[in-house]
């Protein structure tokens, strides 16, 4: 059975959202400021990391690490030279 889980965080004045669709084949979609900027996939409960950029001057490379399971999925925003930040779950 497939389920969608949503996560969000604000970083450096930008909105970063992730949707993790779980099931046998896991799909991860990343939006920065409401625009799709990255996509990744994995199988079962294997973690996947999606590289994206924040539209700063110059652009800031960041990544979102999604862990689909076991249990409830989790997402973490990873920024160079900073502590990884847990993204908050959102209900839609």
Secondary structure, DSSP 8 states (H G I E B T S, - for coil): --EEEEEEEEETTEEEEEEEEESSEEEEEEEETTEEEEEEEEETT--EEEEEEE--SS-EEEEEEEE--SSS-EEEEEETTS--EE-EEE--
